[in-house]
Amino acid sequence: MQRSRSPATSASQRGVAAVEFSFCAIVFFAFVCGVIELARALYMWSSMVEVTRRAGRGAAYSDFSNAAQMDEVRRRAMLEHISGGLPLRGNVSSANLKVDYLNASLVAIAPPSCPAQNYMNCNADPEGATCIRFVRVRLCAEGTACERVEYLPIIGAGFFPGMRLQFPTFATVTPAGSLGFQPGAGGNCM
């Protein structure tokens, strides 16, 4: 003889299944969101390494005394000149790229008034303190000496309570190229 279940027992079992499913779904979707956020963070990490490399290469051959040209180097490194640019949500833009000029000892120096003056400085004293030999590009928070940029997760900062996630500075150092100097093209900057 087969026992039949009472209707009260069957309904309570369905309620238990729904509660168990909701607990499993919460854990599952939290895991999926975490994996998506980790993949995005790794994508941004890889992108920022490439952005600083491109900006360093562009700055090594661009006229440092021309602010508009340097802004264009930063914009092109971030691909902002292309519709939409890099798909980087948050507070990372070309304004976060800081370009420094370094001498042979890798000490940051103030650039001279124009590329021709740097060319003369380097001819007079190649290892001197006023000769730009390297260009460094870093990812820095806007308006700071070079504070790290905060990472804004898609999920929301509340997902990581009490934690401030920050990017490294992604510093790229490249040898200085022409720095915009063109021999015989009005090299007098005085």
Secondary structure, DSSP 8 states (H G I E B T S, - for coil): ------HHHHHHHHHHHHHHHHHHHHHHHHHHHHHHHHHHHHHHHHHHHHHHHHHHHHHHTS-TT-HHHHHHHHHHHTTTTSTT-S---SS-SGGGEEEEEE-TTS-EE---SSHHHHHHHHHH-TTSTT---EEEEEE--TTSSS---B---SS-GGGSTT---B-----EEEE---TT--TTS-----
